[in-house]
């Protein structure tokens, strides 16, 4: 394993060896040991390390744990193959070898700042040498020290981590401040934006950085962006600190807001503002012109933007992007696309409120949700804008009113009026200053249409974990390794749930005790605001965990009793029913055949499982039922989880569940089987990544095969799935998967002719389960699995399971300090391998057991910790 070792600690913990991720750390304590050695440099006394990581143990046990952790660390890093070794080890101390080919981002960061501090110059802001090193330093500071990592059972380590994090944080903030000062001197607005935004990722409440960004936007003439930045600042200060912006920020805001011509009635509702040329200082309402075709049409009165009793959460990135699009002259039609309940309407209204302080004449919001199919859209728009009674046709009246004005027209819920979309083209062509923002579940398919997909509110996961690992910790209530600080800060979905929950349960707070369940709820509804509001309302009746369980069980749980809720949004089922009815029969077929995919799917999978063409997928994408993610290699299609549940129901109603589920299981288990050789070879990290991407689908296919007693498929994939869990470090998932499979298959009816195959599989499941239980140090449970599995191997030969039971038994003896008995077990394991290998030479799994046994026998000192 010789080569360069890269240790990244600024942000999530990450170790790379020759650009390949190193993930097979036995525990967080092993990671913690490497982290401390990497940060502190030089050799560290063993007594200090033992106390740091195991403060609640006596000295003997703490030192024993340290020896075991050190052995595991050296094995994971391949330290015995590195020249020179990555670690320096003696009986008194342990350290990171300064002569080894090892790069630590914190060391680079601090060395760069030390060079700047020691350099002789008049001013750092004018020293090109130092500014370049500051740029290099802040580029290394991706996020806070050890984002998402914690050792909750070690107060000593946590205190050291907290102090180190604060010191590094302040160094980064100071470096960014110096770079901003230098950029201001050089009048480099791009650099000011870049470094101020970097500061805000570290301190979102830093008003100075908000002001710097506002000022740059203002100078560039992007007043909408500047005002959006202020609004973001205000919301963050209110949410994080419970305060308003200071007087300096407020003064800048008012200066920007009033810097361009505004309607005289600046404090009036935006929809009722009059064109400046038609106003006088004494007239509170516009003078009505004569009702003739040649007369100027009067502005409408009933067009003010709706106000809300609840605050607007998140969407800062979307708002900035939309404001930027509206600032572009060539962009005149924007369609906000997304599922019902995803927040399109509220986002459009927020854009309208922000645009009211620009120099346009009007912003009009018109809801089309109650418009009956077949009604004239032109007549409805003219009536809503009070343009009827002018002696003109509705289209002519609209054109004459809009022709010479700067208008932003917000049209909400357009999806059922697509056959009248050409009216929008007609209006845009006749009114050169008109811009239209549409919310719809389906695209309009018009020339010049700018599509903007609206997804659920973000809910951050622990940054150092994969989604699978984090979800496993949440579901299994293993929260010790989860650090929650950044999760809430970067999770508008969690914040929205909390705000809604406090309406029915004022005592509710986001804490370490509540966040895992709230995160699970957000994950189940994928950040859908409407669903979060409905889920939070149950808090006065059910505990959080029960709410999550009910959502997983049925979408019918998500409904509201609010009297003022629109009919089409009184339940998630009502939302999806309305969308379903807008689909053609062929589109309904495509959607229900996508129902069993979890975590997304590829074009090949869609074709193999449901005989779905790319054209059929495109039609669902155009109507917001399916999303296409281009960031994955080859592209990946996604279905919202709640919509997927609805589609599963439709699949059952259509009588297609059995055939589609069988095809789905076959496809993904074949995909898993194809990774077996890669998992145990040099390409294991790529194989792990490939399986990880499809893990939810693989689990779905595996569970179906277990429930339907697909013995051949299970036999082909059991070891490969176990190997994946082992390499990926998902021992908890491994225990759960094979325990469930053992009980389900054991209780299933099987024809006598297949009984031997079932017993073979049951023994295999127990051997895999025992492996992961030993890894988790659940030794009594592992011993029970071994004792339960041995008889199965006697009645139905299973060479690999039998040798594995013997090997795992030896591991239990080693962990309990019974070295002599452990060695006897290992010798017995080797004898079994030698006995069975000639009968099953094709089984490389036996060779793996043999190799592991030989390694353990060859290094008894390492196993005992005597090194």
C-alpha positions in Angstrom: 0.0 0.0 0.0 3.0 2.3 -0.5 2.3 5.7 -1.8 1.1 9.1 -0.7 -1.3 9.3 2.2 -3.6 12.4 2.3 -5.5 13.3 5.5 -8.3 15.9 5.2 -9.6 17.3 8.4 -10.8 20.7 7.3 -14.4 19.7 6.7 -15.5 16.0 6.9 -12.9 13.5 8.0 -11.4 12.0 4.8 -8.4 9.8 4.1 -7.1 9.1 0.6 -4.3 6.8 -0.4 -3.0 7.3 -3.9 -6.3 9.2 -4.6 -8.4 6.2 -3.4 -10.6 6.7 -0.4 -9.6 4.8 2.7 -12.8 3.8 4.5 -12.2 0.6 6.3 -11.6 2.1 9.8 -12.8 -0.2 12.5 -14.3 2.5 14.6 -14.4 6.2 15.3 -11.8 5.7 18.0 -9.4 4.5 15.4 -10.2 7.6 13.3 -9.8 9.8 16.5 -6.3 8.4 17.1 -5.2 9.2 13.5 -6.8 12.7 13.8 -5.0 13.6 17.0 -1.6 12.4 15.6 -2.1 14.3 12.4 -3.0 17.6 14.1 -0.5 17.5 16.9 2.6 16.4 14.9 5.5 14.7 16.6 5.3 11.7 18.9 2.6 11.6 21.5 2.9 9.8 24.9 0.8 6.6 25.0 -0.6 7.7 28.4 -1.9 10.9 26.9 -3.5 9.1 23.9 -5.2 6.5 26.2 -6.6 9.2 28.4 -7.7 11.3 25.4 -9.7 8.5 23.8 -10.8 6.4 26.8 -11.1 8.8 29.7 -13.7 6.7 31.5 -11.6 3.6 31.6 -8.9 2.6 34.0 -5.3 2.9 32.8 -4.9 -0.8 32.0 -8.1 -1.0 29.9 -7.4 2.3 28.2 -3.9 1.2 27.2 -5.2 -2.1 26.0 -7.8 -0.3 23.9 -5.1 2.0 22.5 -2.9 -1.0 21.5 -5.9 -2.6 19.6 -6.8 0.7 18.0 -3.2 1.2 16.9 -3.0 -2.2 15.4 -6.3 -1.6 13.5 -5.0 1.8 12.3 -1.7 0.4 11.0 -3.6 -2.4 9.3 -6.0 0.1 7.7 -3.2 2.3 6.5 -1.1 -0.5 5.2 1.7 0.8 7.5 3.8 -2.3 7.2 4.0 -1.9 3.4 4.9 1.8 3.4 8.5 2.9 3.1 9.1 4.7 5.3 6.2 3.8 7.6 3.4 6.4 8.1 3.6 6.0 11.9 6.5 5.9 14.4 5.8 3.6 17.2 7.7 2.6 20.4 6.6 1.4 23.8 6.3 5.0 25.1 4.9 7.0 22.3 3.1 7.1 18.9 3.4 9.7 16.2 2.9 10.5 12.5 6.3 9.9 10.8 7.5 13.3 9.5 9.6 11.5 6.9 6.7 9.6 5.4 4.9 10.6 2.3 1.9 12.0 4.2 0.0 15.2 3.5 -2.3 16.8 6.2 -4.4 19.7 5.1 -4.3 21.3 8.6 -0.5 21.3 8.5 -0.5 22.9 5.1 -3.0 25.5 6.3 -1.1 26.4 9.4 2.3 26.4 7.6 1.0 28.9 5.1 -0.4 31.2 7.8 2.9 31.0 9.7 4.8 32.0 6.6 2.7 35.0 6.2 3.0 36.0 9.9 6.8 35.7 9.8 7.3 37.5 6.5 8.7 41.0 6.6 6.4 43.5 4.9 4.8 46.9 5.5 1.2 45.6 5.0 0.0 42.1 4.3 -2.8 43.6 2.1 -0.1 44.9 -0.3 2.3 42.0 -0.2 1.8 39.8 -3.3 3.9 37.0 -1.7 1.7 36.8 1.4 -1.6 37.3 -0.4 -0.9 34.3 -2.6 -0.3 32.2 0.5 -3.4 33.5 2.1 -5.4 32.4 -1.0 -3.8 29.0 -0.8 -4.7 28.7 2.9 -8.4 29.7 2.6 -8.7 27.3 -0.4 -7.8 24.5 1.9 -10.5 25.6 4.5 -13.5 23.9 2.9 -15.4 23.7 6.1 -15.0 23.7 9.9 -12.5 21.3 11.5 -14.0 17.7 11.6 -17.4 18.7 10.4 -19.8 15.9 11.4 -17.3 14.0 13.6 -17.6 13.5 17.3 -16.5 11.1 20.1 -19.4 11.6 22.5 -18.1 9.1 25.0 -14.8 11.1 25.4 -15.2 14.5 27.0 -11.4 15.0 26.8 -11.3 14.5 23.0 -14.4 16.6 22.5 -12.9 19.5 24.5 -9.7 19.3 22.5 -11.7 19.1 19.2 -13.8 22.1 20.2 -10.8 24.3 21.1 -8.9 23.3 18.0 -12.0 24.0 15.8 -12.4 27.5 17.4 -8.7 28.3 16.8 -8.7 27.2 13.2 -12.1 28.9 12.6 -10.7 32.3 13.8 -7.6 31.9 11.7 -9.7 31.3 8.6 -12.0 34.2 9.3 -8.9 36.5 9.8 -7.3 35.3 6.6 -10.5 35.9 4.6 -10.8 39.4 6.2 -7.3 40.2 5.0 -8.0 39.0 1.5 -11.2 41.1 1.4 -9.3 44.2 2.4 -6.7 43.5 -0.3 -9.4 43.0 -2.9 -11.1 46.3 -1.9 -7.8 48.1 -2.4 -7.4 46.5 -5.8 -11.1 47.1 -6.6 -11.5 43.4 -7.4 -15.3 42.9 -6.9 -15.2 39.3 -7.9 -12.7 38.5 -5.1 -14.7 40.5 -2.6 -17.8 38.4 -3.4 -15.9 35.2 -3.3 -14.2 35.7 0.0 -17.2 37.3 1.7 -19.4 34.4 0.6 -16.7 32.1 2.0 -16.9 33.9 5.4 -20.7 33.4 5.4 -20.3 29.6 5.0 -18.4 29.8 8.2 -20.4 32.5 10.0 -23.8 33.0 8.3 -24.6 35.8 10.8 -21.5 37.9 9.9 -23.1 41.2 9.0 -19.9 42.8 7.7 -19.7 40.1 5.0 -23.4 40.5 4.1 -22.8 44.3 3.7 -19.8 43.7 1.5 -21.8 41.5 -0.8 -24.7 43.9 -0.9 -22.3 46.7 -1.8 -20.8 44.8 -4.7 -24.2 43.9 -6.1 -25.3 47.5 -5.8 -22.2 48.8 -7.6 -22.8 46.3 -10.4 -26.4 47.6 -10.8 -27.8 44.3 -9.5 -30.1 45.9 -7.0 -32.4 42.9 -6.8 -29.5 40.7 -5.7 -28.4 43.2 -3.1 -31.9 43.4 -1.6 -32.1 39.6 -1.6 -28.8 39.5 0.3 -30.2 41.8 2.9 -33.3 39.7 3.3 -31.1 36.6 3.7 -29.1 38.5 6.4 -32.2 39.5 8.2 -33.7 36.0 8.3 -30.4 34.4 9.4 -30.0 37.0 12.3 -33.6 36.4 13.4 -33.3 32.6 13.2 -29.8 32.2 14.7 -29.5 35.1 17.2 -33.0 36.5 17.5 -32.0 40.0 16.6 -32.5 42.5 13.8 -29.7 43.8 11.5 -27.6 46.6 13.1 -27.9 50.2 12.1 -25.1 50.1 9.6 -26.7 47.3 7.7 -30.1 48.9 7.8 -28.7 52.2 6.6 -27.0 50.4 3.6 -30.3 48.6 2.9 -32.3 51.9 2.8 -29.6 53.5 0.7 -29.8 50.7 -1.9 -33.5 50.5 -1.8 -34.0 54.2 -2.5 -31.1 54.6 -4.9 -33.2 54.2 -8.1 -36.5 55.8 -9.0 -39.5 54.3 -7.1 -43.2 54.9 -7.3 -44.2 57.8 -5.1 -46.5 55.7 -3.0 -43.5 53.5 -2.0 -45.2 52.0 1.0 -48.3 50.9 -1.0 -49.1 47.4 -1.9 -47.1 46.5 -4.9 -50.0 45.4 -7.0 -51.8 48.8 -6.6 -48.8 51.0 -7.5 -49.6 53.4 -10.3 -47.4 54.3 -13.3 -45.3 57.3 -12.3 -46.4 59.3 -15.3 -50.1 59.0 -14.4 -49.9 60.0 -10.7 -50.1 63.3 -8.9 -49.2 64.0 -5.3 -52.8 64.5 -4.2 -54.6 61.7 -5.9 -54.6 58.4 -3.8 -56.0 56.5 -6.7 -55.5 56.7 -10.5 -57.8 58.8 -12.5 -60.0 56.6 -14.7 -59.8 57.3 -18.4 -62.7 57.2 -20.7 -64.0 53.8 -21.8 -62.7 53.9 -25.3 -60.3 51.9 -27.2 -57.9 54.8 -27.6 -58.0 55.7 -23.9 -55.2 54.5 -21.6 -56.4 51.7 -19.5 -56.5 52.3 -15.7 -54.4 50.1 -13.4 -56.2 47.4 -11.5 -57.0 47.6 -7.8 -57.2 43.9 -6.7 -53.7 42.8 -7.6 -51.7 43.1 -4.4 -49.5 40.2 -3.5 -50.9 37.9 -0.9 -49.5 38.2 2.7 -48.8 35.2 4.9 -49.1 34.6 8.6 -46.0 32.3 8.6 -42.4 33.2 7.7 -40.7 32.2 4.5 -37.9 29.6 5.0 -34.8 29.0 3.1 -34.6 29.1 -0.7 -31.8 31.7 -0.6 -30.0 30.1 -3.6 -33.2 29.8 -5.6 -34.1 33.4 -4.9 -30.7 34.7 -6.0 -30.8 32.6 -9.2 -34.4 33.8 -10.0 -33.5 37.5 -9.4 -30.5 37.1 -11.6 -32.6 35.6 -14.3 -35.2 38.4 -14.1 -32.3 40.9 -14.4 -31.4 39.4 -17.8 -33.1 41.3 -20.6 -33.5 38.2 -22.8 -35.2 36.1 -20.1 -38.9 37.1 -20.2 -40.7 33.8 -19.4 -39.7 31.7 -16.4 -41.6 28.5 -15.4 -41.2 27.2 -11.9 -41.6 23.5 -12.2 -42.3 21.0 -9.4 -44.6 18.7 -7.7 -47.7 20.0 -6.0 -46.9 21.0 -2.4 -43.2 21.6 -3.1 -43.4 25.3 -2.5 -43.6 26.9 -6.0 -46.4 29.3 -5.1 -44.7 30.6 -2.0 -41.4 31.0 -3.8 -43.1 33.0 -6.7 -44.8 35.3 -4.1 -41.5 35.9 -2.3 -39.9 36.9 -5.7 -42.8 39.3 -6.2 -42.3 40.9 -2.8 -38.6 41.4 -3.5 -39.3 42.8 -6.9 -41.7 45.4 -5.6 -38.7 47.6 -4.7 -37.3 47.6 -8.2 -38.1 50.2 -10.8 -40.8 48.2 -12.6 -44.4 49.6 -12.6 -46.4 46.6 -11.5 -46.2 43.1 -10.0 -49.4 41.1 -10.3 -50.2 37.8 -8.8 -53.0 35.8 -10.3 -54.0 32.3 -9.0 -55.4 30.0 -11.7 -56.1 27.1 -9.4 -59.9 27.5 -9.5 -60.1 28.1 -13.2 -62.3 25.4 -14.9 -60.8 23.6 -17.9 -62.1 25.2 -21.1 -62.5 28.7 -19.6 -60.9 31.5 -21.5 -57.6 32.4 -19.9 -57.6 35.8 -21.6 -61.1 36.6 -20.1 -60.0 35.5 -16.6 -56.8 37.6 -16.8 -58.7 40.6 -18.1 -61.4 40.2 -15.4 -58.8 39.8 -12.6 -56.9 42.9 -13.8 -60.3 44.8 -14.0 -59.9 45.4 -17.7 -63.4 44.4 -18.7 -66.0 47.0 -19.7 -63.5 48.9 -21.9 -65.3 48.0 -25.1 -62.5 45.7 -26.3 -61.9 42.0 -26.6 -60.0 40.5 -23.6 -56.8 39.9 -25.5 -56.8 43.4 -27.0 -57.5 44.9 -23.6 -54.6 43.0 -22.0 -52.2 44.0 -24.8 -53.1 47.7 -24.6 -52.7 47.7 -20.8 -49.4 45.8 -20.8 -47.8 47.3 -23.9 -46.0 50.3 -22.5 -45.5 49.2 -18.9 -42.8 47.3 -17.0 -44.8 44.4 -15.5 -44.0 41.2 -13.7 -47.0 38.9 -14.1 -47.1 35.9 -11.7 -49.4 33.2 -12.9 -49.9 30.4 -10.4 -51.0 26.8 -11.1 -50.9 26.8 -14.9 -50.7 23.0 -15.4 -54.3 22.4 -16.4 -54.3 25.3 -18.9 -51.5 24.2 -21.2 -53.7 24.3 -24.3 -54.0 28.0 -23.8 -50.3 28.7 -23.3 -50.0 30.5 -26.7 -51.7 33.5 -25.0 -48.5 34.0 -23.1 -46.5 34.1 -26.3 -48.9 36.6 -27.7 -48.7 38.9 -24.7 -44.9 38.7 -24.5 -44.6 39.6 -28.2 -47.0 42.6 -27.9 -45.5 44.0 -24.6 -41.7 44.3 -24.8 -41.3 45.2 -21.1 -43.5 42.4 -19.8 -42.0 39.5 -17.9 -44.0 36.4 -16.8 -43.2 34.0 -13.9 -45.4 30.9 -14.1 -45.8 28.1 -11.5 -46.8 24.8 -13.0 -46.4 21.0 -12.6 -45.8 20.8 -16.3 -43.7 22.9 -18.7 -45.4 25.2 -21.2 -43.2 24.2 -24.1 -43.0 27.7 -25.5 -40.1 29.4 -27.3 -38.0 31.4 -24.8 -39.3 29.5 -21.8 -36.7 29.4 -19.0 -37.3 26.3 -16.9 -36.5 26.4 -13.2 -37.0 23.2 -11.2 -38.2 23.6 -7.5 -37.2 20.8 -5.2 -37.9 20.2 -1.5 -36.2 22.2 1.2 -32.7 20.9 2.0 -32.1 18.7 5.0 -28.4 18.2 5.7 -26.9 14.9 6.6 -23.8 14.3 8.7 -21.1 15.4 6.4 -18.7 12.7 7.1 -21.2 9.9 6.4 -22.9 8.5 3.4 -26.6 8.8 3.3 -26.8 5.0 3.9 -24.6 5.2 7.0 -26.4 8.3 8.4 -29.8 6.7 7.8 -28.6 3.5 9.4 -27.5 5.4 12.5 -30.8 7.3 12.6 -33.0 4.2 12.1 -31.0 2.2 14.7 -30.9 5.0 17.2 -27.0 4.9 17.1 -26.5 8.6 17.3 -23.1 8.8 19.1 -21.2 9.5 15.9 -23.6 12.2 14.6 -22.6 15.8 15.1 -25.7 18.0 14.8 -24.5 21.6 14.8 -24.1 22.0 11.0 -27.2 19.8 10.3 -29.7 22.3 11.7 -27.8 25.3 10.3 -27.9 24.0 6.8 -31.4 22.5 7.0 -34.3 24.8 6.2 -36.5 21.7 6.2 -35.7 21.0 9.9 -36.2 24.7 10.7 -39.6 24.7 8.9 -40.7 21.6 10.8 -39.6 23.1 14.1 -41.5 26.4 13.4 -44.7 24.4 12.4 -44.3 22.1 15.4 -44.1 25.0 17.8 -47.6 26.2 16.8 -49.1 23.1 18.3 -46.4 22.3 20.9 -44.7 25.5 22.0 -42.2 23.6 24.1 -40.7 21.8 21.0 -37.0 22.4 20.3 -34.5 21.0 17.9 -32.0 19.1 20.2 -29.8 16.1 20.0 -32.8 14.1 21.3 -35.3 15.3 18.6 -33.1 16.0 15.5 -32.7 12.3 14.5 -36.4 11.7 14.3 -37.1 15.1 12.6 -34.3 14.3 10.1 -36.0 11.0 9.4 -39.3 12.8 8.7 -37.6 15.3 6.4 -35.9 12.4 4.6 -39.2 10.5 4.2 -41.0 13.5 2.7 -37.8 14.8 0.9 -38.2 18.3 2.3 -41.6 18.9 0.8 -42.9 22.0 2.7 -46.6 21.0 2.6 -45.9 17.5 3.9 -43.6 18.9 6.7 -46.4 21.2 7.8 -48.9 18.3 7.9 -46.4 16.1 9.8 -45.6 18.7 12.4 -49.3 19.2 13.2 -49.4 15.7 14.6 -46.9 16.5 17.4 -49.7 17.3 19.8 -51.0 13.7 19.4 -48.0 11.5 18.5 -44.3 11.3 19.4 -41.8 12.1 16.6 -40.8 8.5 16.0 -44.5 7.5 15.6 -45.0 10.3 13.1 -42.1 9.0 11.0 -43.5 5.4 11.2 -46.9 6.5 10.1 -45.5 8.5 7.1 -43.5 5.4 6.0 -46.7 3.3 6.3 -49.1 5.5 4.3 -49.4 8.8 2.6 -52.9 9.1 3.9 -51.4 10.1 7.3 -50.4 13.4 5.7 -53.5 15.5 5.8 -54.6 18.8 7.4 -57.7 19.9 9.3 -57.0 23.6 8.6 -60.3 25.3 7.5 -58.4 27.7 5.3 -56.4 25.1 3.4 -57.2 25.0 -0.4 -59.2 21.9 -1.3 -56.5 20.6 -3.6 -53.9 20.8 -0.8 -55.9 19.3 2.1 -53.9 16.0 1.9 -50.9 14.7 0.0 -53.2 12.2 -1.7 -55.4 15.1 -3.0 -52.3 16.7 -4.4 -51.1 13.6 -6.2 -54.6 12.6 -7.4 -54.9 16.0 -9.1 -51.6 15.4 -10.8 -52.4 11.8 -11.7 -55.6 12.9 -13.5 -53.5 15.2 -15.8 -51.6 12.2 -17.1 -52.4 10.3 -20.3 -53.0 6.5 -19.8 -49.5 5.7 -21.3 -47.9 8.2 -18.9 -49.7 6.6 -15.9 -48.3 3.2 -17.0 -44.8 4.6 -17.1 -45.1 6.3 -13.7 -46.4 3.2 -11.9 -43.7 1.0 -13.5 -41.1 3.4 -11.9 -42.7 2.9 -8.5 -40.3 0.3 -7.1 -37.1 2.2 -7.8 -35.6 3.6 -4.6 -32.9 6.2 -4.5 -33.2 6.9 -8.2 -32.5 4.7 -11.3 -30.7 4.7 -14.6 -32.1 4.6 -18.2 -30.9 1.0 -18.5 -32.7 0.0 -15.3 -35.9 1.6 -16.5 -35.8 -0.3 -19.8 -34.9 -3.6 -18.1 -37.4 -3.5 -15.3 -40.4 -1.7 -16.9 -39.8 -1.7 -20.6 -39.7 2.1 -20.3 -38.2 4.2 -23.1 -36.3 7.4 -22.8 -39.2 9.2 -24.6 -41.6 8.0 -22.0 -39.3 9.3 -19.2 -39.0 12.6 -21.0 -42.8 13.1 -20.9 -42.8 12.5 -17.1 -39.9 14.9 -16.6 -41.8 17.6 -18.6 -44.7 17.2 -16.1 -42.5 17.2 -12.9 -43.2 13.5 -12.0 -39.6 12.5 -12.6 -36.4 14.5 -12.2 -33.2 14.0 -14.2 -29.9 14.5 -12.3 -27.1 15.1 -14.7 -24.5 15.2 -12.0 -24.3 11.4 -11.9 -22.3 9.8 -14.6 -24.6 8.8 -17.4 -27.5 10.6 -15.7 -29.9 9.4 -13.1 -33.7 9.7 -12.7 -35.4 10.5 -9.4 -38.9 10.0 -8.1 -40.1 11.9 -5.0 -40.6 9.4 -2.2 -44.2 10.3 -1.4 -45.1 10.2 -5.1 -43.3 6.8 -5.2 -45.6 5.5 -2.5 -48.6 6.8 -4.4 -47.3 5.1 -7.6 -46.8 1.8 -5.7 -50.6 1.9 -4.9 -51.3 2.4 -8.6 -49.1 -0.5 -9.5 -51.0 -2.8 -7.2 -54.3 -1.6 -8.5 -53.2 -2.3 -12.1 -52.2 -5.9 -11.0 -48.6 -5.5 -12.2 -46.8 -5.7 -8.8 -45.6 -9.3 -9.1 -44.1 -8.9 -12.6 -42.4 -5.6 -12.0 -41.1 -6.5 -8.6 -39.6 -9.8 -10.0 -37.9 -7.9 -12.9 -36.6 -5.2 -10.4 -35.1 -7.9 -8.1 -33.5 -9.8 -10.9 -31.9 -6.7 -12.4 -30.4 -5.3 -9.2 -29.2 -8.6 -7.8 -27.5 -9.4 -11.1 -25.9 -5.9 -10.8 -24.7 -6.8 -7.3 -23.4 -10.2 -8.3 -21.3 -8.6 -11.1 -19.3 -6.7 -8.4 -18.1 -9.7 -6.5 -14.6 -10.0 -8.0 -14.1 -6.2 -8.0 -15.0 -6.0 -4.3 -12.1 -8.4 -3.3 -9.7 -7.0 -5.9 -7.8 -3.8 -6.5 -10.9 -2.0 -7.7 -12.8 -2.4 -4.4 -13.2 1.3 -3.8 -14.9 1.8 -7.2 -17.1 -1.3 -6.6 -18.2 0.1 -3.2 -19.1 3.4 -4.8 -21.1 1.7 -7.6 -23.0 -0.5 -5.1 -23.5 2.5 -2.8 -25.3 4.4 -5.6 -27.8 1.5 -6.1 -27.9 0.3 -2.5 -31.5 1.2 -1.8 -32.6 -0.7 -5.0 -30.3 -3.6 -4.1 -31.9 -3.9 -0.7 -35.4 -3.7 -2.3 -34.5 -6.5 -4.7 -32.8 -8.6 -1.9 -35.8 -8.3 0.4 -38.2 -9.3 -2.4 -36.0 -12.4 -3.2 -36.0 -13.4 0.5 -39.7 -13.0 0.9 -40.4 -15.0 -2.3 -37.8 -17.6 -1.6 -35.6 -17.0 -4.6 -33.0 -19.5 -3.4 -30.7 -19.4 -6.4 -30.5 -15.6 -6.5 -29.9 -15.4 -2.7 -27.2 -18.0 -2.9 -25.4 -16.1 -5.7 -25.5 -12.8 -3.8 -25.3 -13.4 -0.1 -21.5 -13.4 0.2 -21.1 -10.4 -2.2 -23.6 -8.3 -0.1 -21.8 -9.2 3.0 -18.4 -8.3 1.5 -19.8 -4.9 0.5 -21.0 -4.2 4.1 -17.6 -5.2 5.4 -15.6 -3.1 3.0 -18.0 -0.1 3.4 -17.9 -0.4 7.2 -21.7 -0.9 7.5 -21.6 -3.6 10.1 -24.8 -2.6 11.7 -26.6 -2.8 8.4 -25.0 -6.2 7.9 -26.3 -7.6 11.2 -29.8 -6.3 10.4 -30.0 -7.5 6.8 -28.8 -11.1 7.5 -30.8 -11.4 10.7 -34.0 -10.4 8.9 -33.2 -12.8 6.0 -32.5 -15.7 8.4 -35.9 -15.3 10.2 -37.9 -14.6 7.0 -36.4 -17.5 5.0 -36.6 -19.8 8.1 -40.3 -19.3 8.4 -41.1 -19.5 4.7 -42.7 -22.7 3.3 -40.3 -24.6 1.0 -40.7 -27.7 -1.0 -38.8 -30.7 0.4 -36.6 -30.8 -2.7 -35.3 -27.3 -1.8 -34.8 -27.8 1.9 -31.0 -28.4 1.6 -30.7 -25.1 -0.3 -32.6 -23.3 2.4 -30.4 -24.8 5.2 -27.3 -23.8 3.2 -28.5 -20.3 3.0 -29.5 -20.1 6.7 -26.0 -21.2 7.7 -24.5 -18.6 5.4 -26.7 -15.8 6.8 -25.7 -16.8 10.4 -22.0 -16.8 9.5 -22.3 -13.3 7.9 -24.2 -12.1 10.9 -21.6 -13.5 13.3 -18.9 -11.7 11.4 -20.5 -8.3 11.9 -21.5 -9.0 15.5 -17.8 -9.7 16.4 -16.8 -6.5 14.5 -19.2 -4.6 16.7 -17.9 -6.4 19.8 -21.3 -8.0 20.5 -19.5 -11.2 21.4 -22.3 -13.1 23.3 -24.7 -12.5 20.4 -22.0 -13.7 17.9 -21.5 -16.8 19.9 -25.2 -17.6 19.8 -25.2 -17.2 16.0 -22.2 -19.6 15.7 -23.8 -22.2 18.0 -27.0 -21.9 16.0 -25.2 -22.3 12.7 -22.9 -25.3 13.4 -25.8 -27.9 13.3 -27.0 -26.5 9.9 -23.5 -27.2 8.5 -23.5 -30.8 9.8 -26.8 -31.7 8.1 -26.2 -29.7 4.9 -22.6 -29.2 3.9 -21.6 -25.6 3.7 -17.8 -25.4 3.7 -17.5 -21.7 3.8 -20.0 -21.2 6.7 -18.4 -24.0 8.7 -14.9 -22.6 8.4 -16.2 -19.1 9.0 -17.9 -20.2 12.3 -14.6 -21.6 13.4 -12.7 -18.5 12.4 -15.2 -16.1 14.1 -15.0 -18.3 17.3 -11.3 -17.7 17.3 -11.9 -13.9 17.0 -14.1 -14.0 20.1 -11.4 -15.8 22.0 -8.8 -13.2 20.9 -11.1 -10.4 22.0 -11.6 -12.0 25.4 -7.9 -12.4 25.9 -7.9 -16.2 25.6 -5.0 -16.5 23.3 -4.3 -20.2 23.5 -7.9 -21.1 22.7 -7.9 -18.6 19.9 -4.9 -20.2 18.3 -6.5 -23.7 18.6 -9.5 -22.4 16.8 -7.4 -20.9 14.0 -5.5 -24.2 13.6 -8.9 -25.9 13.4 -10.0 -23.4 10.8 -7.0 -24.1 8.6 -7.6 -27.8 8.9 -11.1 -27.3 7.7 -9.9 -25.2 4.7 -7.4 -27.9 3.8 -10.0 -30.6 4.0 -12.7 -28.7 2.0 -10.6 -26.8 -0.6 -10.0 -29.8 -2.9 -13.8 -30.4 -3.0 -14.6 -26.8 -3.8 -11.6 -25.2 -5.5 -13.7 -22.6 -7.2 -14.8 -21.1 -3.9 -12.4 -18.1 -3.4 -14.3 -17.4 -0.1 -12.5 -20.3 1.5 -9.2 -18.9 0.4 -10.2 -15.6 2.1 -10.8 -17.4 5.4 -7.5 -19.3 5.1 -5.6 -16.0 4.4 -7.2 -14.3 7.4 -6.4 -17.2 9.7 -2.8 -17.3 8.6 -2.5 -13.5 9.1 -3.8 -13.8 12.7 -1.5 -16.7 13.5 1.5 -15.0 12.0 0.9 -11.9 14.1 0.0 -13.0 17.6 1.8 -10.0 19.2 -0.3 -7.6 17.1 -3.5 -9.3 18.1 -2.6 -9.2 21.8 -1.4 -5.6 21.5 2.2 -6.5 22.5 4.1 -4.3 20.0 
